[in-house]
Amino acid sequence: MDIKISQMNLSDLNNIKDILTTEFDDFWSKNILNDELLNTHSKYIVAKLENEIVGFAGLKIIFDEADIMNIVVKKSYRKNGIGSLLLENLINIANNLNLNTLTLEVNEKNLNAIHLYECFDFEKIGTRKNYYKNNIAIIMQKQLKQ
Ligand SMILES: CC(C)(COP(=O)(O)OP(=O)(O)OC[C@H]1O[C@@H](n2cnc3c(N)ncnc32)[C@H](O)[C@@H]1OP(=O)(O)O)[C@@H](O)C(=O)NCCC(=O)NCCS
């Protein structure tokens, strides 16, 4: 698959706004993403197969660290390496910005995502009770500059 990664912009969001909850994930609404794209501390990328957006991901920078805010692949394109490609690009962005750590929260039941993060040397550093639907979130972190 010839997937190209580029910076995500508002027109990309407009392109996927109607299928966000059905074909990507049920959590990231258009309004939240719109705010994220306008936030100067956030960096978002999209994965495109020709002109079709097949995934996106973003991080938010807090001083010399960043939180991965989301990484989502279009349902029909999962298990093709696109999630890995997006994560690899976020790690490169963080490294280029000379950040120290990358941190994220993931639902303890989301084994696909946990496995993906472990493949990129993220380690579990704690848990947090998520108020949404009483879920437990696992906090994972990757040390950069190694
Ligand atoms: C988590 C998520 C981003 C992973 O995306 P993905 O594109 O499926 O990830 P990848 O394809 O890179 O890797 C996932 C699996 O596919 C396998 N894979 C990668 N390339 C492959 C290929 N060419 N053929 C077959 N399998 C392949 C990987 O080995 C991995 O399998 P494993 O977990 O059994 O080892 C995706 O499942 C998703 O969007 N989930 C919903 C949103 C979400 O939960 N995001 C995380 C929030 S914290």
The ligand as an SDF file (V2000), in Angstrom:
LIG
                    3D

 48 50  0  0  0  0  0  0  0  0999 V2000
   -5.1050    0.7220   17.2620 C   0  0  0  0  0  0  0  0  0  0  0  0
   -5.1430    0.9840   15.7470 C   0  0  0  0  0  0  0  0  0  0  0  0
   -4.7740    2.4410   15.4860 C   0  0  0  0  0  0  0  0  0  0  0  0
   -4.1060    0.0590   15.0690 C   0  0  0  0  0  0  0  0  0  0  0  0
   -4.0820    0.3950   13.6790 O   0  0  0  0  0  0  0  0  0  0  0  0
   -3.6620   -0.6690   12.5670 P   0  0  0  0  0  0  0  0  0  0  0  0
   -3.4890    0.0570   11.3000 O   0  0  0  0  0  0  0  0  0  0  0  0
   -4.5990   -1.8200   12.5880 O   0  0  0  0  0  0  0  0  0  0  0  0
   -2.2390   -1.1210   13.1470 O   0  0  0  0  0  0  0  0  0  0  0  0
   -1.1460   -1.9750   12.3800 P   0  0  0  0  0  0  0  0  0  0  0  0
   -1.7190   -2.6100   11.1680 O   0  0  0  0  0  0  0  0  0  0  0  0
    0.0550   -1.1480   12.2210 O   0  0  0  0  0  0  0  0  0  0  0  0
   -0.8060   -3.0720   13.4620 O   0  0  0  0  0  0  0  0  0  0  0  0
   -1.8470   -3.8480   14.0390 C   0  0  0  0  0  0  0  0  0  0  0  0
   -1.6850   -5.3040   13.6700 C   0  0  0  0  0  0  0  0  0  0  0  0
   -1.6350   -5.5280   12.2790 O   0  0  0  0  0  0  0  0  0  0  0  0
   -0.5180   -6.3620   11.9520 C   0  0  0  0  0  0  0  0  0  0  0  0
   -0.0710   -6.0080   10.6170 N   0  0  0  0  0  0  0  0  0  0  0  0
    0.6690   -4.9580   10.2530 C   0  0  0  0  0  0  0  0  0  0  0  0
    0.8730   -4.9770    8.9200 N   0  0  0  0  0  0  0  0  0  0  0  0
    0.2190   -6.0640    8.4530 C   0  0  0  0  0  0  0  0  0  0  0  0
    0.0270   -6.6130    7.1620 C   0  0  0  0  0  0  0  0  0  0  0  0
    0.5710   -6.0640    6.0620 N   0  0  0  0  0  0  0  0  0  0  0  0
   -0.7400   -7.7100    7.0320 N   0  0  0  0  0  0  0  0  0  0  0  0
   -1.2950   -8.2820    8.1310 C   0  0  0  0  0  0  0  0  0  0  0  0
   -1.1430   -7.7960    9.3850 N   0  0  0  0  0  0  0  0  0  0  0  0
   -0.3990   -6.7160    9.5330 C   0  0  0  0  0  0  0  0  0  0  0  0
    0.4630   -6.0100   13.0140 C   0  0  0  0  0  0  0  0  0  0  0  0
    1.4480   -7.0260   13.2060 O   0  0  0  0  0  0  0  0  0  0  0  0
   -0.4430   -5.9390   14.1800 C   0  0  0  0  0  0  0  0  0  0  0  0
   -0.8760   -7.2490   14.4940 O   0  0  0  0  0  0  0  0  0  0  0  0
   -0.7580   -7.8270   15.9110 P   0  0  0  0  0  0  0  0  0  0  0  0
   -1.3740   -6.8100   16.8420 O   0  0  0  0  0  0  0  0  0  0  0  0
   -1.5170   -9.0960   15.8660 O   0  0  0  0  0  0  0  0  0  0  0  0
    0.7210   -8.0080   16.0750 O   0  0  0  0  0  0  0  0  0  0  0  0
   -6.5390    0.6460   15.1550 C   0  0  0  0  0  0  0  0  0  0  0  0
   -6.9380   -0.6240   15.6070 O   0  0  0  0  0  0  0  0  0  0  0  0
   -7.6200    1.6570   15.4860 C   0  0  0  0  0  0  0  0  0  0  0  0
   -7.8050    2.6370   14.7730 O   0  0  0  0  0  0  0  0  0  0  0  0
   -8.3540    1.4270   16.5940 N   0  0  0  0  0  0  0  0  0  0  0  0
   -9.4410    2.3350   17.0120 C   0  0  0  0  0  0  0  0  0  0  0  0
   -8.9070    3.6070   17.6060 C   0  0  0  0  0  0  0  0  0  0  0  0
   -8.0790    3.3380   18.8180 C   0  0  0  0  0  0  0  0  0  0  0  0
   -8.4410    2.5280   19.6670 O   0  0  0  0  0  0  0  0  0  0  0  0
   -6.9340    4.0370   18.9150 N   0  0  0  0  0  0  0  0  0  0  0  0
   -6.0510    3.9680   20.0580 C   0  0  0  0  0  0  0  0  0  0  0  0
   -6.5420    4.8870   21.0990 C   0  0  0  0  0  0  0  0  0  0  0  0
   -5.3960    4.9560   22.4530 S   0  0  0  0  0  0  0  0  0  0  0  0
  1  2  1  0
  2  3  1  0
  2  4  1  0
  2 36  1  0
  4  5  1  0
  5  6  1  0
  6  7  2  0
  6  8  1  0
  6  9  1  0
  9 10  1  0
 10 11  2  0
 10 12  1  0
 10 13  1  0
 13 14  1  0
 14 15  1  0
 15 16  1  0
 15 30  1  0
 16 17  1  0
 17 18  1  0
 17 28  1  0
 18 19  1  0
 18 27  1  0
 19 20  2  0
 20 21  1  0
 21 22  1  0
 21 27  2  0
 22 23  1  0
 22 24  2  0
 24 25  1  0
 25 26  2  0
 26 27  1  0
 28 29  1  0
 28 30  1  0
 30 31  1  0
 31 32  1  0
 32 33  2  0
 32 34  1  0
 32 35  1  0
 36 37  1  0
 36 38  1  0
 38 39  2  0
 38 40  1  0
 40 41  1  0
 41 42  1  0
 42 43  1  0
 43 44  2  0
 43 45  1  0
 45 46  1  0
 46 47  1  0
 47 48  1  0
M  END
$$$$
